[in-house]
Amino acid sequence: MQDTPKYYFDVLPIHPPPERLESLTSYLTRLADTNGIDSVGALAAICSPHLNLGGLRRLNDYPPTSFEKLQIVSMCPDAILWRTTFLHIAKKFGRSIEHHSLANFFRDCVSSSLRYCPLCLAEEPYYSLTWRFFLLQGCYKHYCKLLNECSHCGCAVPLLTETLKIGICPACGGDLRKCTPAPLTEKEQQDVLMTVPEIEYLLSPQPFETLSSSTPNALGREFALIRQNKHLTLAQVSAKIGISVTGLSALECGYIGSRTVSFPRYLKYAVHLEVTLSEVFNAMVKRDVKDKQIRTLRGKISLDEDEIVAEVQQAVSELKSLEVQITLDAVSKYVHLSLPRIYKYPKVRLLLMQIKDDNYFDRKRQAEIFEDDMLVRVQNAIQYLDALRRPVSYKSVSIIVGVNQDDFSFYPRAKALLEQSINYPDFKKRQKDLHEEELLMKAKAAIQHLEDSEQLVTPNAVSQLLGIKRSTLYRHPQVEAFLRQKVKYPYVLQRQTRQREDKLFMQVEEAIKQLEALKKPITQYAICKLMGKSPGSFKRYPRVRELLEERTGLHQAYIRSQSRLDEDELLAKVKAAAEELVNLGQPVSRYAIGERVDVPPLVLSRYQRVDIVVKESIEKQRLFHEDELLTRVKTAVRQLEEEKQPITHLAISNRVNLTPSLLYYYPKISSFVKKTINDNRYKLRSQLFLLREDELVEKVLEEIHQLQQLGQPVLLKTIARKVEMTPKGLKHYPRVKGILGQFVKRGPLAKTL
């Protein structure tokens, strides 16, 4: 095909080439500026006749249908012009270059207006295509943030302006190069340095872009392999990055027609897998189509049955060479296919069944070899134990052979031999007989020793000499029979009981003498406490029991005689004791009066008149203390009022040096304190109400004055909002309600005023 002839008037006078990664709108603006083209319409007529004015403005660096006219007027090859657009990203992801489809693919990740670095514009007056991505936070050269608007007027700058000037705001005419950007933080600098190479890689042409039809499938398959290598499921990834399982499945299957597969989702998926898009693309290119790892993906590839049969046979031969046990799981891992998937192929299924049968017979032959070896080892162990005269048992043989006792069930012949040779019960019986004979001889020697030393022969004495428990001796029938023959049980028991009774009788007499010397009452409780014994320990000994009944009965008779004192005499003593306690300033109580008259408090309550006098004395003293304490409480309240301190139970109790709970013990004091606190609380609330009302009156009058000056209607709702209250709350204050009734404009909200 012959080249179209170019006349001098078909080419712009000045036609600089595009800068590295310069955007298409930036290049068109520079062409217009250097050649004196002052309108977008003229630029469209010269560079893109097939586009009207609106089409050129909406181009926004997306690839057009062709650069046929632009490459002529700019003397620039179309390969270089395509680099000023998003064409190469579209090819890498297998997307259509149609404007609407590509814009939907880039949604929410590409800016629709200019993002720029003022310092870069001052050095090189052009707009970089990388600035369009929100993923890039700042400039990697100057470590500053990219600006999204003009700092002079705050307006967003279009990509293709009416002025067709680089670095000039079309709204205010301000110089964008003089704007001041904010610096990047250290973390943002690191992110920018990692992001710039990724975006430049995506915008640059790559050799694999010619295979755009198969790229989405290969790319999705690579994402799936990375996810599987990290042992993640689609559900786990979905929960972490907020993309549905359906969306992730569509991405891995390469469904480019799905709206769920977009550029932001590729980015989010790659970040979660801790890889970059460039790494994914490079791994995709290097991946061999016949790679066995691809087979692990469900529904990603169809396999040839003969090829799988050959690989299974190869796996079997290789496993044999490695001397590894040939199992179905091992074959499955070698060919990178799951067993359910392999079983779908009839030939492969037959081959696997044959392998399974071969494994069964191999295991059976191996088991026979192991059993023969185990039989020999068990025979040697039995001979070894017999030589040492040790018992043959499962435990002893398993220790010598080096296996668990339960493992003998896997070797029937060895187990049968072992059961025939076990002599452990007979051995234990012989051992027991020998031990019993030895113990019997020791018991005889111990009894002879006790008889020679004229000591009492008892089972306990024998067990102590032998150093063996009494219960252990009785486990042996011969020893037990010999002991019963030598020990006279009834005689021994009677003798021991009599000895203990004599000893205990003497201890009780000694305790009674001590109580008499101390002039303390002789009671069974006192005797037991002095001897350190319980009352039940005396019941087995008749002489001790009779002694206790005799001596403690005398004390009980004395108590009964004391309780039958003349009531008149006791009444006189109680009155005198109560008066004496009052004169001494001591508390009057039943216990104190009982000590004075030397009568237990319980005995006092048995006499009606005495009990009445005791209660009256106690009540009289309580009333006296109540009146005195009430005077102190009133003084404390008066002091708190003078000092203008809060009147509370705690404050009053601290003043009178009493606990708050004791104030409630006296009825008069309790009622006085409650009434005083309630009156003080009501008075305090009234004062606070008046102070709040004065404050609200000032605020309401001030707000009414301001509304009148501004010529605005005086409404209840407006005033309530100004003073930060509700209309209903304002009406609780009478003075405020009266003011509102005078000034507030009548309306639905003012009807209740």
Legacy VTK file of the C-alpha trace (Angstrom):
# vtk DataFile Version 3.0
C-alpha trace
ASCII
DATASET POLYDATA
POINTS 753 float
0.000 0.000 0.000
1.454 3.373 -1.067
1.913 6.103 1.523
-0.457 9.038 1.256
1.420 12.015 -0.232
1.996 14.822 2.307
1.931 18.385 1.102
3.514 21.205 3.098
0.094 22.589 4.066
-1.021 19.179 5.453
1.556 19.398 8.267
1.578 21.870 11.154
4.534 24.251 11.020
5.714 23.257 14.492
5.190 19.626 15.496
7.101 18.569 18.606
6.842 14.869 19.547
4.960 13.767 22.692
6.964 13.656 25.901
7.400 10.391 27.805
3.984 9.303 29.237
2.429 12.618 28.192
-1.367 12.522 28.001
-3.189 13.003 24.688
-5.043 16.122 25.883
-1.722 17.624 27.007
-0.109 16.912 23.615
-3.048 18.433 21.699
-2.871 21.531 23.931
0.858 21.942 23.284
0.370 21.524 19.500
-2.337 24.211 19.520
-0.261 26.573 21.683
2.937 26.290 19.619
1.076 26.679 16.308
-1.163 29.549 17.390
-4.448 27.628 17.295
-6.700 29.562 19.692
-9.921 27.476 19.804
-10.878 23.881 20.449
-13.071 23.864 17.346
-10.142 24.772 15.097
-8.007 22.132 16.793
-10.697 19.505 16.175
-10.998 20.468 12.491
-7.249 20.169 11.960
-6.396 17.093 14.066
-9.599 15.014 14.185
-12.089 15.833 11.434
-14.119 12.734 12.280
-14.767 14.167 15.800
-16.997 17.141 16.445
-16.236 19.726 19.129
-18.015 17.786 21.877
-16.350 14.515 20.908
-12.869 16.019 21.222
-13.682 17.441 24.650
-15.031 14.081 25.822
-11.995 12.198 24.564
-10.243 12.570 27.977
-7.158 10.523 26.950
-9.249 7.475 25.955
-8.086 5.948 22.642
-9.989 7.240 19.571
-10.945 5.064 16.643
-7.830 6.163 14.735
-5.027 8.800 14.561
-5.063 8.992 10.789
-5.243 12.829 10.561
-3.268 13.596 13.735
-0.240 11.515 12.708
-0.150 13.448 9.421
-0.331 16.961 10.849
2.088 16.141 13.716
4.477 13.977 11.703
4.320 11.465 14.592
3.849 7.680 14.180
0.609 6.284 15.502
2.536 3.871 17.808
3.835 6.873 19.747
0.435 8.593 19.706
-1.240 5.485 21.138
1.073 5.739 24.171
-0.602 9.039 25.102
-3.882 7.161 25.782
-5.127 4.281 27.913
-4.828 1.883 24.959
-2.103 -0.338 26.408
-3.941 -0.822 29.707
-7.017 -1.859 27.752
-4.970 -4.370 25.745
-3.277 -5.829 28.851
-6.646 -6.592 30.412
-8.288 -7.612 27.117
-10.813 -4.768 27.209
-12.516 -3.014 24.326
-11.149 0.463 23.442
-14.695 1.771 22.999
-15.037 4.881 25.162
-18.032 3.838 27.243
-16.745 0.301 27.913
-13.272 1.476 28.932
-14.678 4.266 31.128
-16.801 1.673 32.928
-13.677 -0.477 33.425
-11.807 2.525 34.955
-14.720 3.778 37.085
-13.770 5.474 40.359
-10.025 5.157 39.753
-9.320 7.787 37.031
-9.840 11.521 37.536
-12.161 13.354 35.148
-10.283 16.671 35.678
-6.642 17.667 35.840
-4.378 16.452 38.662
-0.957 18.039 38.550
2.343 18.780 40.266
3.173 22.554 40.081
6.912 21.876 40.409
6.882 19.442 37.459
4.950 21.958 35.322
7.577 24.587 36.118
10.339 22.228 34.923
8.555 20.532 31.976
5.303 22.114 30.712
3.158 19.058 29.988
0.606 16.859 31.786
1.639 13.304 32.646
-0.830 10.523 31.925
0.108 8.898 35.255
-1.417 11.865 37.138
-4.874 10.743 36.044
-4.875 7.753 38.458
-6.160 8.306 42.000
-3.866 5.455 42.995
-0.946 7.885 42.655
-1.053 10.255 45.636
1.873 12.515 44.777
4.947 13.287 42.693
7.869 10.895 43.027
10.372 13.595 41.937
9.474 16.360 44.389
7.730 14.282 47.121
4.687 16.531 47.157
0.985 15.789 46.832
-0.794 16.202 43.491
-3.290 19.096 43.365
-6.885 18.492 42.187
-7.868 22.127 41.617
-6.523 25.615 41.077
-5.140 27.054 44.328
-5.985 30.579 43.181
-9.724 30.149 42.669
-10.466 26.643 43.969
-11.976 25.453 40.672
-11.270 22.122 38.996
-9.191 22.411 35.818
-10.548 20.581 32.699
-8.231 18.260 30.805
-8.724 20.228 27.567
-9.244 23.942 28.278
-10.712 26.665 26.050
-7.501 28.702 26.385
-5.380 25.807 25.098
-2.550 26.843 27.441
-0.483 24.463 29.605
-0.414 25.447 33.290
-3.076 28.193 33.056
-6.417 28.000 34.900
-9.288 28.734 32.444
-11.498 30.022 35.262
-9.258 32.723 36.797
-6.245 32.795 34.483
-3.944 31.921 37.384
-0.585 30.257 36.832
-0.790 26.660 38.099
2.993 26.528 38.402
2.854 29.048 41.248
0.539 26.893 43.381
2.009 25.422 46.569
1.551 21.658 47.102
1.625 19.897 50.475
4.581 17.588 51.239
4.203 13.818 51.408
4.701 11.866 54.606
7.356 9.128 54.737
4.750 6.406 54.294
3.136 8.273 51.367
6.582 8.669 49.755
7.145 4.915 49.937
3.696 4.264 48.461
4.382 6.687 45.586
7.756 5.092 44.814
6.038 1.679 44.612
3.030 2.936 42.619
4.788 4.901 39.846
6.573 1.867 38.291
3.304 -0.079 38.307
1.356 2.643 36.469
4.201 3.198 33.984
4.321 -0.568 33.324
0.587 -0.637 32.607
0.743 2.409 30.276
3.746 1.089 28.316
3.439 -1.435 25.452
4.290 -5.080 26.199
4.787 -7.971 23.728
1.987 -10.133 25.173
-0.632 -7.450 24.367
-1.093 -8.997 20.912
-2.825 -11.963 22.615
-5.547 -9.759 24.063
-8.314 -12.293 23.416
-6.791 -14.871 25.793
-5.281 -12.393 28.286
-8.304 -12.132 30.651
-8.486 -15.919 31.053
-4.739 -16.260 31.599
-4.687 -13.310 33.997
-7.620 -14.653 36.015
-6.040 -18.095 36.086
-2.826 -16.551 37.481
-4.777 -14.797 40.237
-6.448 -18.116 41.102
-3.084 -19.925 41.289
-1.615 -17.245 43.577
-4.670 -17.492 45.812
-4.413 -21.294 45.996
-0.687 -21.136 46.782
-1.552 -18.911 49.742
-4.194 -21.481 50.832
-7.072 -19.004 50.574
-10.638 -19.648 49.455
-12.874 -17.296 47.490
-15.104 -16.888 50.530
-12.157 -15.858 52.730
-10.915 -13.312 50.185
-14.448 -11.991 49.684
-14.872 -11.357 53.408
-11.570 -9.453 53.570
-11.774 -7.146 50.497
-15.539 -6.663 50.230
-16.010 -8.179 46.751
-18.654 -10.854 46.325
-17.675 -14.445 45.585
-19.457 -14.130 42.242
-17.337 -11.096 41.353
-14.095 -12.838 42.287
-15.092 -15.949 40.349
-15.863 -13.822 37.281
-12.441 -12.156 37.604
-10.606 -15.491 37.849
-12.554 -16.930 34.911
-11.830 -13.837 32.750
-15.445 -12.781 32.103
-14.691 -9.389 30.537
-18.354 -8.823 29.768
-19.241 -8.743 33.477
-19.595 -5.331 35.115
-18.140 -6.822 38.295
-14.689 -7.191 36.646
-13.105 -3.717 36.794
-9.665 -2.190 37.150
-10.166 -1.214 40.848
-11.064 -4.815 41.670
-7.906 -6.111 39.997
-5.932 -3.633 42.121
-7.727 -4.573 45.343
-7.300 -8.303 44.673
-3.558 -7.884 43.964
-3.014 -5.833 47.150
-4.737 -8.501 49.256
-2.590 -11.253 47.688
0.507 -9.085 48.382
1.617 -8.996 44.734
1.831 -6.262 42.112
0.025 -6.317 38.779
3.347 -6.321 36.943
4.372 -9.468 38.859
1.082 -11.120 37.964
1.487 -10.261 34.258
5.108 -11.485 34.193
4.114 -14.758 35.881
1.251 -15.108 33.369
3.636 -14.692 30.434
6.128 -17.232 31.822
3.425 -19.765 32.656
3.443 -22.787 30.348
0.021 -23.859 29.123
0.931 -27.464 29.979
1.914 -26.561 33.523
0.462 -29.253 35.826
-0.362 -26.696 38.498
-3.073 -25.270 36.229
-4.951 -28.560 36.552
-5.680 -27.853 40.189
-8.071 -25.111 39.100
-11.666 -26.235 38.716
-13.151 -25.798 35.294
-10.110 -23.872 33.978
-8.858 -26.431 31.439
-10.018 -29.584 29.645
-7.619 -32.559 29.708
-6.873 -35.369 27.257
-7.549 -38.828 28.723
-4.593 -40.556 27.022
-2.278 -37.833 28.290
-3.503 -38.364 31.860
-3.047 -42.146 31.535
0.550 -41.606 30.424
1.214 -39.246 33.320
-0.291 -41.666 35.839
1.947 -44.472 34.502
4.939 -42.131 34.713
4.002 -41.244 38.290
3.857 -44.938 39.250
7.263 -45.663 37.756
8.843 -42.609 39.409
7.354 -43.451 42.809
8.739 -46.975 42.473
12.194 -45.625 41.651
12.055 -43.403 44.737
10.948 -46.422 46.821
7.899 -44.510 47.956
4.666 -46.309 48.725
2.364 -46.106 45.710
-1.014 -44.844 46.840
-3.854 -43.127 45.043
-3.182 -39.882 46.962
0.481 -39.934 45.961
-0.447 -40.409 42.279
-3.044 -37.624 42.534
-0.491 -35.176 43.951
2.061 -36.116 41.311
-0.272 -35.404 38.347
-1.828 -32.345 40.116
-5.370 -33.632 39.765
-7.879 -34.503 42.458
-9.158 -38.085 42.670
-12.799 -37.157 41.890
-11.612 -35.401 38.750
-9.396 -38.331 37.702
-12.221 -40.826 38.170
-14.215 -39.038 35.464
-12.003 -40.692 32.821
-12.781 -44.449 32.298
-9.270 -45.499 31.252
-7.680 -43.659 34.129
-10.225 -45.143 36.533
-9.349 -48.702 35.402
-5.636 -47.942 35.762
-6.158 -46.592 39.289
-8.214 -49.648 40.282
-5.371 -51.863 39.047
-2.893 -49.818 41.107
-5.185 -50.190 44.107
-5.316 -53.996 43.684
-1.532 -54.189 43.282
-1.118 -52.150 46.449
-3.426 -54.529 48.315
-1.423 -57.636 47.337
1.868 -55.831 48.031
0.673 -54.847 51.491
-0.519 -58.419 52.113
2.884 -59.873 51.151
4.628 -57.251 53.259
2.407 -58.064 56.218
3.327 -61.767 55.943
7.018 -60.871 55.962
6.520 -58.620 59.010
4.559 -61.367 60.800
7.322 -63.948 60.210
9.862 -61.493 61.577
7.626 -60.699 64.590
7.150 -64.412 65.316
10.926 -64.923 65.490
11.366 -61.882 67.743
8.608 -63.056 70.125
10.168 -66.556 70.347
13.545 -65.009 71.218
11.926 -62.757 73.865
10.169 -65.730 75.521
13.427 -67.713 75.632
15.232 -64.702 77.114
12.628 -64.267 79.907
12.669 -67.977 80.730
16.437 -67.859 81.047
16.182 -64.981 83.531
13.266 -66.709 85.368
11.031 -63.711 84.798
7.292 -63.816 84.077
6.198 -63.977 80.446
3.476 -61.394 79.825
2.292 -59.049 77.093
4.032 -56.141 78.783
7.410 -57.805 79.285
7.512 -59.200 75.730
6.382 -55.886 74.158
9.217 -54.059 75.954
11.819 -56.476 74.606
10.360 -56.586 71.077
9.869 -52.788 70.974
6.185 -52.586 70.049
2.994 -51.598 71.809
0.975 -54.329 73.536
-2.024 -53.640 71.260
0.105 -54.171 68.125
0.193 -57.952 68.691
-3.378 -58.101 67.351
-1.914 -57.398 63.858
0.207 -60.566 64.060
-2.131 -63.541 64.753
0.583 -66.247 64.849
2.825 -64.259 67.185
-0.163 -63.501 69.423
-1.167 -67.186 69.597
2.387 -68.165 70.559
2.491 -65.480 73.226
-0.841 -66.561 74.744
0.427 -70.158 74.985
3.626 -69.049 76.708
2.184 -66.574 79.199
2.919 -67.787 82.771
2.393 -64.548 84.639
-0.524 -65.768 86.888
1.390 -68.894 87.946
4.501 -66.846 88.520
2.624 -64.344 90.687
1.054 -67.190 92.698
4.470 -68.721 93.360
5.796 -65.339 94.349
2.862 -64.804 96.726
3.356 -68.196 98.367
7.033 -67.526 98.894
6.293 -64.110 100.322
3.609 -65.524 102.675
5.976 -68.174 104.020
8.641 -65.551 104.624
6.124 -63.238 106.341
4.845 -66.090 108.551
8.355 -66.801 109.815
8.831 -63.092 110.602
5.499 -62.980 112.483
6.488 -65.983 114.582
9.787 -64.320 115.443
7.981 -61.070 116.386
5.512 -62.875 118.689
8.362 -64.782 120.350
10.124 -61.483 120.972
6.987 -59.956 122.575
6.505 -62.996 124.808
10.149 -63.004 125.880
9.971 -59.319 126.797
6.656 -59.894 128.645
4.806 -57.439 126.394
1.178 -57.716 125.325
0.841 -59.693 122.117
-1.534 -57.793 119.845
-1.829 -57.456 116.047
-0.742 -53.805 116.315
2.374 -54.745 118.276
3.312 -57.380 115.700
2.738 -55.016 112.747
4.893 -52.331 114.416
7.782 -54.779 114.919
7.575 -55.961 111.299
7.092 -52.486 109.878
4.007 -53.658 107.953
0.450 -52.430 108.133
-2.022 -54.538 110.085
-4.293 -54.805 107.026
-1.360 -56.202 105.004
-0.847 -59.005 107.517
-4.506 -60.061 107.233
-4.205 -60.453 103.443
-2.260 -63.659 103.946
-4.469 -66.530 105.268
-1.655 -68.437 107.047
-0.409 -65.300 108.833
-3.947 -64.314 109.856
-4.703 -67.813 111.260
-1.466 -67.825 113.243
-2.184 -64.388 114.739
-5.706 -65.370 115.802
-4.281 -68.446 117.446
-1.674 -66.577 119.439
-3.666 -63.429 120.351
-6.516 -63.766 122.922
-8.875 -61.108 121.573
-11.575 -60.911 124.351
-9.052 -60.850 127.154
-6.906 -58.267 125.445
-9.827 -56.011 124.681
-11.175 -56.137 128.231
-7.786 -55.446 129.684
-7.170 -52.518 127.369
-10.608 -51.032 128.097
-10.065 -51.295 131.861
-6.681 -49.629 131.599
-8.066 -46.749 129.520
-11.017 -46.317 131.972
-8.689 -46.119 134.990
-6.528 -43.561 133.234
-9.521 -41.461 132.145
-11.087 -41.621 135.646
-7.938 -40.188 137.176
-7.837 -37.407 134.542
-11.463 -36.426 135.273
-10.813 -36.286 139.035
-7.786 -34.081 138.414
-9.845 -31.761 136.190
-12.573 -31.447 138.872
-9.964 -30.548 141.495
-8.563 -27.824 139.178
-12.039 -26.320 138.640
-12.672 -26.326 142.395
-9.350 -24.633 143.017
-10.226 -21.971 140.421
-13.741 -21.648 141.944
-15.332 -22.280 138.562
-18.606 -24.156 138.000
-18.135 -27.896 137.593
-19.879 -28.740 134.347
-19.300 -31.415 131.762
-18.428 -28.714 129.187
-15.774 -27.220 131.504
-14.231 -30.636 132.211
-14.109 -31.566 128.501
-12.538 -28.234 127.613
-9.890 -28.611 130.298
-9.032 -32.190 129.217
-9.238 -31.494 125.475
-11.800 -34.234 124.835
-15.339 -34.424 123.457
-18.357 -35.281 125.683
-18.968 -38.454 123.633
-15.621 -39.950 124.666
-16.957 -40.507 128.248
-20.014 -42.586 127.295
-18.091 -45.900 126.900
-16.783 -45.884 130.487
-19.440 -46.424 133.262
-17.296 -45.314 136.225
-16.341 -42.051 134.503
-19.943 -41.443 133.458
-21.197 -41.939 137.070
-18.547 -39.559 138.416
-19.558 -36.845 135.973
-23.249 -37.218 136.745
-22.563 -36.987 140.459
-20.346 -33.892 140.380
-22.139 -31.958 137.626
-25.522 -32.704 139.263
-24.456 -30.716 142.327
-23.742 -27.684 140.162
-27.099 -27.959 138.394
-28.856 -28.138 141.795
-27.026 -24.966 142.805
-28.161 -23.245 139.621
-31.743 -24.305 140.234
-31.580 -22.992 143.830
-30.163 -19.720 142.572
-33.013 -19.398 140.068
-35.537 -19.761 142.886
-34.341 -16.633 144.729
-36.927 -14.378 146.249
-38.289 -12.098 143.474
-38.638 -9.088 145.797
-35.043 -9.409 146.901
-33.872 -9.782 143.284
-36.006 -6.819 142.193
-34.360 -4.581 144.789
-30.889 -5.728 143.653
-31.724 -5.059 139.976
-32.970 -1.509 140.704
-29.863 -0.749 142.730
-27.620 -2.142 139.970
-29.394 -0.041 137.288
-29.040 3.165 139.377
-25.383 2.381 140.010
-24.731 1.954 136.270
-26.460 5.275 135.513
-24.450 7.092 138.187
-21.223 5.652 136.813
-22.180 6.720 133.261
-22.022 3.164 131.986
-24.517 1.635 129.518
-27.483 -0.106 131.092
-27.958 -3.567 129.588
-29.266 -6.943 130.668
-25.763 -8.370 130.692
-24.344 -5.485 132.831
-27.170 -5.798 135.392
-26.697 -9.601 135.549
-23.020 -9.159 136.367
-23.848 -6.677 139.148
-26.397 -8.953 140.849
-24.409 -12.144 140.071
-27.338 -13.715 138.206
-27.224 -14.932 134.587
-29.120 -12.648 132.143
-31.346 -15.569 131.141
-32.455 -16.037 134.777
-33.479 -12.367 135.010
-35.966 -12.810 132.200
-37.781 -15.570 134.151
-39.066 -13.052 136.700
-41.813 -10.899 135.207
-41.424 -7.835 137.451
-37.639 -7.982 137.253
-37.794 -8.231 133.478
-40.079 -5.156 133.317
-37.701 -3.120 135.499
-34.724 -4.125 133.327
-36.518 -3.098 130.120
-37.659 0.235 131.681
-34.098 1.028 132.795
-32.718 0.301 129.379
-35.423 2.390 127.647
-34.980 5.285 130.109
-31.280 5.489 129.352
-31.970 5.261 125.608
-34.424 8.172 125.796
-31.940 10.200 127.797
-29.241 9.595 125.193
-31.704 10.326 122.362
-32.603 13.770 123.810
-28.948 14.592 124.361
-28.001 13.422 120.856
-30.915 15.342 119.308
-29.545 18.549 120.831
-26.141 17.820 119.309
-27.720 17.087 115.908
-29.642 20.396 115.957
-26.425 22.229 116.800
-24.642 20.502 113.909
-27.447 21.459 111.471
-27.286 25.087 112.633
-23.517 25.151 112.104
-23.856 23.729 108.587
-26.452 26.373 107.729
-24.220 29.158 109.025
-21.265 27.852 107.050
-23.534 27.455 103.960
-22.520 23.852 103.483
-24.815 21.087 102.159
-26.877 19.363 104.828
-26.601 15.591 104.360
-26.618 12.496 106.580
-22.855 12.170 106.190
-22.173 15.803 107.066
-24.360 15.606 110.220
-22.844 12.292 111.369
-19.313 13.691 110.951
-20.244 16.687 113.149
-21.629 14.558 116.004
-18.946 11.815 115.654
-21.442 9.056 114.867
-21.999 6.728 111.942
-24.886 7.635 109.566
-26.632 4.335 110.352
-26.751 5.210 114.081
-28.837 8.317 113.304
-31.629 6.026 112.119
-31.564 4.085 115.421
-33.285 6.910 117.318
-36.794 7.736 115.962
-36.772 11.408 116.956
-33.370 12.019 115.431
-34.239 10.106 112.270
-37.433 12.101 111.654
-35.696 15.409 112.420
-32.790 14.691 110.074
-35.080 13.581 107.230
-37.285 16.688 107.591
-34.269 19.012 107.731
-32.648 17.476 104.648
-35.897 17.595 102.639
-36.498 21.242 103.604
-32.939 22.168 102.687
-33.221 20.311 99.357
-36.448 22.138 98.480
-34.918 25.488 99.444
-31.841 24.791 97.326
-33.938 23.766 94.332
-35.998 26.963 94.655
-32.855 29.076 94.672
-31.464 27.279 91.638
-34.805 27.670 89.845
-34.797 31.437 90.455
-31.184 31.758 89.273
-31.956 29.772 86.116
-35.075 31.888 85.530
-33.063 35.137 85.813
-30.523 33.771 83.345
-33.231 32.719 80.855
-35.001 36.090 81.145
-31.789 37.869 80.108
-31.168 35.463 77.217
-34.786 35.633 75.947
-34.858 39.451 76.062
-31.520 39.577 74.232
-32.692 37.181 71.510
-35.978 39.081 71.094
-34.029 42.333 70.725
-31.739 40.821 68.063
-34.663 39.393 66.078
-36.436 42.751 66.137
-33.306 44.539 64.920
-32.918 42.041 62.063
-36.595 42.459 61.162
-37.284 38.782 61.663
-40.490 37.433 63.255
-40.247 36.675 66.962
-41.246 33.009 67.106
-41.225 30.683 70.092
-39.402 27.998 68.125
-36.667 30.436 67.057
-36.072 31.719 70.598
-36.019 28.167 72.024
-33.370 27.144 69.495
-31.262 30.217 70.291
-31.253 29.576 74.051
-30.756 25.793 73.477
-34.034 24.718 75.088
-37.330 23.272 73.970
-40.470 25.473 73.708
-42.121 23.327 76.366
-39.140 23.794 78.692
-39.299 27.600 78.445
-42.912 27.619 79.586
-41.942 26.098 82.953
-40.567 29.504 84.033
-43.421 32.011 84.818
-41.443 35.193 84.098
-40.117 33.815 80.824
-43.612 32.701 79.872
-44.929 36.201 80.555
-42.259 37.839 78.374
-42.928 35.394 75.553
-46.641 36.114 75.785
-45.939 39.802 75.181
-43.458 39.597 72.325
-43.907 36.276 70.538
-45.920 36.448 67.337
-49.212 34.565 67.641
-49.195 31.289 65.763
-49.675 27.568 66.216
-46.732 27.381 68.635
-47.873 30.371 70.700
-51.469 29.335 71.364
-50.582 27.757 74.664
-48.752 30.824 76.024
LINES 1 754
753 0 1 2 3 4 5 6 7 8 9 10 11 12 13 14 15 16 17 18 19 20 21 22 23 24 25 26 27 28 29 30 31 32 33 34 35 36 37 38 39 40 41 42 43 44 45 46 47 48 49 50 51 52 53 54 55 56 57 58 59 60 61 62 63 64 65 66 67 68 69 70 71 72 73 74 75 76 77 78 79 80 81 82 83 84 85 86 87 88 89 90 91 92 93 94 95 96 97 98 99 100 101 102 103 104 105 106 107 108 109 110 111 112 113 114 115 116 117 118 119 120 121 122 123 124 125 126 127 128 129 130 131 132 133 134 135 136 137 138 139 140 141 142 143 144 145 146 147 148 149 150 151 152 153 154 155 156 157 158 159 160 161 162 163 164 165 166 167 168 169 170 171 172 173 174 175 176 177 178 179 180 181 182 183 184 185 186 187 188 189 190 191 192 193 194 195 196 197 198 199 200 201 202 203 204 205 206 207 208 209 210 211 212 213 214 215 216 217 218 219 220 221 222 223 224 225 226 227 228 229 230 231 232 233 234 235 236 237 238 239 240 241 242 243 244 245 246 247 248 249 250 251 252 253 254 255 256 257 258 259 260 261 262 263 264 265 266 267 268 269 270 271 272 273 274 275 276 277 278 279 280 281 282 283 284 285 286 287 288 289 290 291 292 293 294 295 296 297 298 299 300 301 302 303 304 305 306 307 308 309 310 311 312 313 314 315 316 317 318 319 320 321 322 323 324 325 326 327 328 329 330 331 332 333 334 335 336 337 338 339 340 341 342 343 344 345 346 347 348 349 350 351 352 353 354 355 356 357 358 359 360 361 362 363 364 365 366 367 368 369 370 371 372 373 374 375 376 377 378 379 380 381 382 383 384 385 386 387 388 389 390 391 392 393 394 395 396 397 398 399 400 401 402 403 404 405 406 407 408 409 410 411 412 413 414 415 416 417 418 419 420 421 422 423 424 425 426 427 428 429 430 431 432 433 434 435 436 437 438 439 440 441 442 443 444 445 446 447 448 449 450 451 452 453 454 455 456 457 458 459 460 461 462 463 464 465 466 467 468 469 470 471 472 473 474 475 476 477 478 479 480 481 482 483 484 485 486 487 488 489 490 491 492 493 494 495 496 497 498 499 500 501 502 503 504 505 506 507 508 509 510 511 512 513 514 515 516 517 518 519 520 521 522 523 524 525 526 527 528 529 530 531 532 533 534 535 536 537 538 539 540 541 542 543 544 545 546 547 548 549 550 551 552 553 554 555 556 557 558 559 560 561 562 563 564 565 566 567 568 569 570 571 572 573 574 575 576 577 578 579 580 581 582 583 584 585 586 587 588 589 590 591 592 593 594 595 596 597 598 599 600 601 602 603 604 605 606 607 608 609 610 611 612 613 614 615 616 617 618 619 620 621 622 623 624 625 626 627 628 629 630 631 632 633 634 635 636 637 638 639 640 641 642 643 644 645 646 647 648 649 650 651 652 653 654 655 656 657 658 659 660 661 662 663 664 665 666 667 668 669 670 671 672 673 674 675 676 677 678 679 680 681 682 683 684 685 686 687 688 689 690 691 692 693 694 695 696 697 698 699 700 701 702 703 704 705 706 707 708 709 710 711 712 713 714 715 716 717 718 719 720 721 722 723 724 725 726 727 728 729 730 731 732 733 734 735 736 737 738 739 740 741 742 743 744 745 746 747 748 749 750 751 752
